[in-house]
Every structure is written in structure tokens, then in C-alpha cells.
Amino acid sequence: MSNQPPSRAKNMAYAVVAGQSGCWTLLIIMVALFGGLTLDAVFGLKGPFTIGLLLLSIPFSLFIMVRLALSAVKQIVPTQTNNLRKSSESHAEEDDL
């Protein structure tokens, strides 16, 4: 691993992923809350739909966070350092001999 500090672009990418996952989590929980309150009001109940939808929103929001993180990791393009290039060139020269 390199001893160089992370670049500003990488830090911004991490911040964007964290912000997206936080916003999606908040949106999912709000939809579950208002959907549950609406269903409870329609059926004249006091809480089972709200609690049930909020409990179901937890694994769903975790799934969304993982998917966002995995999609961000896929988009990362690894950069080659000079040491890697030199070692691959030396291996190529050895293969030619």
C-alpha cells in the first residue's frame, strides 16, 4: 500500500457516498413512517402498520447502503505507481530472455 495521503478527489468521493447513503436512509424511513401512519389511520389501528413498516425499512435501507457503496467501489479506477510499472517491465524482460 502507498504511503501517500489520500487525494482530495478520493475524499470527496467518500463524502458523496456517505451523503447519498444517509439521504436514502432518511428517505426510506420517512416513507415507512408516513406510509405506516396512513395505513393505521385508514384501518383505524394504533401503530401496528407504522411499527411494522419501520422495522422492515431497516434491512431495506442497509441493503441500499451496501449497493451504493459497492457501486462506488466499482467506479474506482486503480492507478499504477512507478514501482508497479518497473516490476512489470522487469518481469516482461525476464520473459523475453
Rosetta blueprint (number, residue, H / E / L):
1 M L
2 S L
3 N L
4 Q L
5 P L
6 P L
7 S L
8 R H
9 A H
10 K H
11 N H
12 M H
13 A H
14 Y H
15 A H
16 V H
17 V H
18 A H
19 G H
20 Q H
21 S H
22 G H
23 C H
24 W H
25 T H
26 L H
27 L H
28 I H
29 I H
30 M H
31 V H
32 A H
33 L H
34 F H
35 G H
36 G H
37 L H
38 T H
39 L H
40 D H
41 A H
42 V H
43 F H
44 G L
45 L L
46 K L
47 G L
48 P H
49 F H
50 T H
51 I H
52 G H
53 L H
54 L H
55 L H
56 L H
57 S H
58 I H
59 P H
60 F H
61 S H
62 L H
63 F H
64 I H
65 M H
66 V H
67 R H
68 L H
69 A H
70 L H
71 S H
72 A H
73 V H
74 K H
75 Q L
76 I L
77 V L
78 P L
79 T L
80 Q L
81 T L
82 N H
83 N H
84 L H
85 R H
86 K H
87 S H
88 S H
89 E H
90 S H
91 H H
92 A H
93 E H
94 E H
95 D H
96 D H
97 L L
